[in-house]
């Protein structure tokens, strides 16, 4: 049985959480976020990121500033808002509980 | 040969080859359709375009040439729009998308499209060539007609007394200055000629210029000069109309004074001779229009006008001679007074009619439509003969055509007869 679809659903569920996690360390522009997510194999194509960033920014979790680029158009540098930081702390807690719950289920003899 | 297109992505200029543009346009349309209706969709589209520009290496001078391979690589990086929300097994959808969007120049639809494109391109070129030929032909006609008329009017108005031209022109045209000096006040002749020149020559110059523009495909438009010339033309036309109206108003009312003589019995032959002859006149200026001849004697300041003789068949068998002095003025009474002032002598003695070849106006009088009409009605069978040495032409005899000096009234009209 092919596990690709299940893996995709799992990734989709945690993608927004991962974006907030990346941005919690420092302000990044989209390609920095993509590179980190690609390295962790959480994301495959870049186009996926942009609607999610817009949605999170419109929800007040992110803000951005413009910076000149050495190549191409100016870049948007995203960072967490205060609301985003609170939201991330909530998600950290939920994720910890989820992992523990899954581990308990998986490891139960 | 393939074309390169210059396009703008996120404010960056790129040069894209034709094949690459087909794929890129399809991709961007697809992405746009995906986000267009969503909240914040425009911002997402802007972010995606900015990233595409970055992938293509925007901001370089000269602009980066985007190839088909670069577009394919960009799509591999960005993914198909279908993958954006679903980060699942994207590779399958992506391949499907790319395959669908690929432009295949050998497909029947592509070939048909190319054939149609070539046809309309050739059709457009052919139509353009046809319109150009028509423009050149019309331009040639406009230029030729405009220039010839311009040239003719310039000669007519300004150079009509030059011997070379006057030898090939009608007398009325050669003497147009003198004729205007007789018909109008002499001090208005040159203003009228100048205004007439502007009114006629400006449109002819414009016609010639239009022809030259059509021939050489000149697009330049001299708006200010055109407006100025148009205003000058309108002003000239108005001024000319006013001056001519004032000058010609003296011809508004025409009246005549007639003296009639009945021939009882009518002679079998009416002989005609003249008393005052045009050949004996001394004059400084001479002009003619139609059958009338004008002679101006500057010494005596008098104007002489040729007489006009008409002979017809009588309807009731009675012979009648009618001599009518005619003149014009602003009012009927003045016109009649002017007519009475015309000096003209004639008499009938036996069967001979004595006529002056011209009438004379009082010294200092301007021509005001003054003329003499001699109408002679004769019964059927009456002969009309001019005495030897007398020219019917000098009396503007209505049936004279240079042949015999003898006529006979037949069927109500003088017919030439052989002696």
Interface residues (C-beta under 8 A of the other chain):
Chain A: X4 X5 X7 X8 X9 X11 X12 X15 X30 X31 X43 X44 X45 X46 X47 X48 X50 X51 X53 X54 X55 X57 X58 X69 X71 X72 X73 X74 X75 X76
Chain B: X10 X11 X12 X31 X35 X38 X39 X40 X43 X44 X47 X48 X50 X51 X53 X54 X56 X57 X58 X59 X77 X78 X79 X80 X81 X83 X84 X85 X86 X87 X88 X89 X90 X91 X94
